[in-house]
Amino acid sequence: MSGVQNRIVGPDEGEQRLDRWLRRHFPHLNQGRIEKMCRSGELRVNGGRVKAATRLEIGQSVRIPPMPDEGEVEGNPVNRAMTAADAKMIQSCVIYRDDHIIAINKPAGLATQGGSGIARHVDGLAEALRFGFPDKPRLVHRLDKDTSGVLLLARTRTMAAKLTENLKHRETRKIYWAAVGGVPSPRAGTIKFGLVKAAGHGKGGENEKMRCVHPAEVDKTEGAKRAITDYAVLTSLAKRAAWVALVPITGRTHQLRAHMAEIGHPVIGDGKYGGSGQENLGDGWGAGLGEDLSRKLHLHARSLTIMHPETGKILHVTADLPDHMVKTWDFVGWVVSHAPVDPFNMPD
């Protein structure tokens, strides 16, 4: 066990999240321990309390409490040796790679980052994605654990900062595919309900949800943020279910899932927002499609279009559907090749 330390953020360490910076210096620390030190105030930056996601600036002083020696942290997911099978799996997910960016097709069920009780995640498995580089690639955005699809990683710290900035630009376009209960009417539109975090029911506030707020009430509701989603129905199965394309204009937590449930057409397999009875307000099957189909979440980050920070060219990455969605598409007769690349920008 070490004593209290004060370390200065170096010239090449600015704009990093505190938790990632700390794990670079103490690789054996897990996310839960870092967040606990933040909550207790043991971990401070320039004397002030911070959160794990706080961005560091060059020259700041980080107060680090006594650190356990490597191997002392029980159940530490970072100490979990990556198996050859894990390395092969995450490498097989790579759908684009150059000297600056790696894009993977994240499997459904694999968390993007670690946390309480999460020992296997993209951030940890990224060690197998170095491909000759000195450091593992860095996450620049995230997907929910049960959502599959395009996820970008930056191969250098400089590129991470540039990509993070580019992802905020209007030119960046993310298109998701989903199977939903019922058929939205009109078949294309914009959802503008705000979102506010509702407390979870777990011991530590786990299982929290986002609650939709009418646009006129957002400014009056404490903690509510505006959220906008464009949607378009690509095809349907009578009035029972629909294949929809979704574009998150804003990027709120669980935005697409909460928005579709709010208009009465929850994503198939969404037990959190689809309701305990798997019901919806329309004529569909709610968040369930019957015994023959998977109960996994049918939400997939199909494509991402962004200006490459290094080349200045437009980078368009597309991810194939996960197996459980392929089976659903085959079952109901939906054909991927019939879908337009961008249904929201089609010629009249």
Disulfide bonds with the S-S distance in Angstrom:
none
